Amino acid sequence: MDGWNDFFVAQAKASAALTGLIFVGISISLTKLMKSPHLILRAASSLALLLSVLVTSSLLLAPQHSIRTAAFAILGVDSISWLATTLFGIRNVRSAPSAYKKNSMIAGAHGPNRIPARAGSRFCDAFWRP
């Protein structure tokens, strides 16, 4: 793991800077975001993903840990991050106004089995269209 030290330092610095920028952006436009709960959930999802990169990189920079410890750290942090972003995504789709729901769903699925999509839903629409 010693050969990866510089990579983890770069990842920690970049994710810390981007997390700070998103936090400042949320703080500046908090009144606008509070009017639209679905936007708060999108911002929280972005913040959670960048925080997971920051925490993972920081944990992997700790000295003298084995590959097994690193694997458990990555699994734990990324499982929490996946759960948080999935819950934020589901709540985002449910709370979004109808004008935004079309862009949040993959058009190929019908009825209650519709799948929430991330950015680039037009690609997903074209890809999943029956």
C-alpha positions as CSV (number, residue, x, y, z in Angstrom):
1,M,0.0,0.0,0.0
2,D,3.0,2.3,0.3
3,G,3.1,2.9,-3.5
4,W,-0.5,4.3,-3.3
5,N,0.3,6.9,-0.7
6,D,0.6,9.9,-3.1
7,F,-2.6,8.8,-4.9
8,F,-4.6,8.8,-1.6
9,V,-3.1,12.2,-0.6
10,A,-4.3,13.6,-4.0
11,Q,-7.7,12.0,-3.6
12,A,-8.1,13.4,0.0
13,K,-7.1,16.9,-1.1
14,A,-9.4,17.0,-4.1
15,S,-12.4,15.5,-2.3
16,A,-11.9,17.9,0.6
17,A,-11.8,20.9,-1.7
18,L,-14.9,19.8,-3.7
19,T,-16.8,18.9,-0.5
20,G,-16.0,22.4,0.9
21,L,-17.2,24.0,-2.4
22,I,-20.5,22.1,-2.3
23,F,-20.9,23.0,1.4
24,V,-20.3,26.7,0.7
25,G,-22.7,26.5,-2.3
26,I,-25.4,24.9,-0.1
27,S,-24.8,27.6,2.6
28,I,-25.1,30.5,0.2
29,S,-28.3,29.3,-1.5
30,L,-29.9,27.7,1.5
31,T,-33.1,29.7,1.4
32,K,-33.6,28.8,-2.3
33,L,-32.9,25.1,-1.6
34,M,-35.3,25.0,1.3
35,K,-38.1,25.9,-1.1
36,S,-37.4,22.8,-3.1
37,P,-36.8,19.7,-1.0
38,H,-35.7,17.6,-4.0
39,L,-32.8,20.0,-4.6
40,I,-31.7,19.6,-0.9
41,L,-31.6,15.8,-1.4
42,R,-29.5,16.2,-4.6
43,A,-27.1,18.4,-2.8
44,A,-26.9,16.0,0.2
45,S,-26.3,13.1,-2.2
46,S,-23.4,14.9,-3.8
47,L,-22.0,15.9,-0.4
48,A,-22.3,12.3,0.8
49,L,-20.4,10.9,-2.2
50,L,-17.6,13.4,-1.9
51,L,-17.4,12.8,1.9
52,S,-17.1,9.0,1.2
53,V,-14.1,9.6,-1.0
54,L,-12.5,11.9,1.6
55,V,-13.1,9.4,4.5
56,T,-11.9,6.4,2.4
57,S,-8.7,8.2,1.3
58,S,-8.1,9.4,4.9
59,L,-8.5,5.9,6.3
60,L,-6.2,4.4,3.7
61,L,-3.5,7.0,4.6
62,A,-3.3,5.5,8.1
63,P,0.1,3.8,8.6
64,Q,0.6,0.1,9.1
65,H,-2.7,-1.4,8.0
66,S,-3.1,-4.7,6.2
67,I,-4.9,-5.2,2.9
68,R,-7.8,-6.9,4.9
69,T,-8.2,-3.8,7.1
70,A,-8.2,-1.5,4.0
71,A,-10.8,-3.7,2.4
72,F,-13.1,-3.6,5.4
73,A,-12.6,0.2,5.6
74,I,-13.5,0.6,1.9
75,L,-16.5,-1.8,2.2
76,G,-17.8,0.0,5.3
77,V,-17.5,3.5,4.1
78,D,-18.8,2.7,0.6
79,S,-21.8,0.7,2.0
80,I,-22.9,3.6,4.1
81,S,-22.4,6.0,1.1
82,W,-24.4,3.7,-1.2
83,L,-27.2,3.4,1.3
84,A,-27.3,7.2,1.9
85,T,-27.3,8.1,-1.8
86,T,-29.9,5.4,-2.6
87,L,-32.2,6.7,0.1
88,F,-31.7,10.3,-1.0
89,G,-32.4,9.3,-4.6
90,I,-35.6,7.5,-3.7
91,R,-36.8,10.4,-1.5
92,N,-35.8,12.8,-4.3
93,V,-37.9,11.0,-6.9
94,R,-40.9,11.0,-4.5
95,S,-40.7,14.6,-3.5
96,A,-39.8,16.1,-6.9
97,P,-42.5,18.1,-8.7
98,S,-44.0,16.3,-11.7
99,A,-42.1,18.4,-14.2
100,Y,-38.8,17.0,-12.8
101,K,-39.9,13.4,-12.4
102,K,-39.6,12.7,-16.1
103,N,-35.9,13.5,-16.0
104,S,-35.4,11.4,-12.8
105,M,-36.8,8.2,-14.2
106,I,-35.7,5.8,-16.9
107,A,-38.4,5.8,-19.5
108,G,-38.1,2.1,-20.5
109,A,-39.5,0.8,-17.2
110,H,-43.3,1.1,-16.7
111,G,-45.6,1.4,-13.7
112,P,-44.3,0.9,-10.2
113,N,-41.1,-0.7,-11.4
114,R,-39.6,2.5,-12.6
115,I,-35.9,2.9,-11.7
116,P,-34.4,6.2,-10.5
117,A,-31.6,7.4,-12.7
118,R,-28.7,9.7,-12.1
119,A,-27.5,12.6,-14.3
120,G,-27.5,11.7,-18.0
121,S,-31.1,10.4,-18.0
122,R,-31.4,11.1,-21.7
123,F,-28.7,8.5,-22.4
124,C,-30.6,6.1,-20.1
125,D,-33.9,6.9,-21.9
126,A,-32.3,6.1,-25.3
127,F,-30.5,3.0,-24.0
128,W,-33.5,1.5,-22.1
129,R,-36.3,2.3,-24.5
130,P,-38.0,-0.9,-25.6
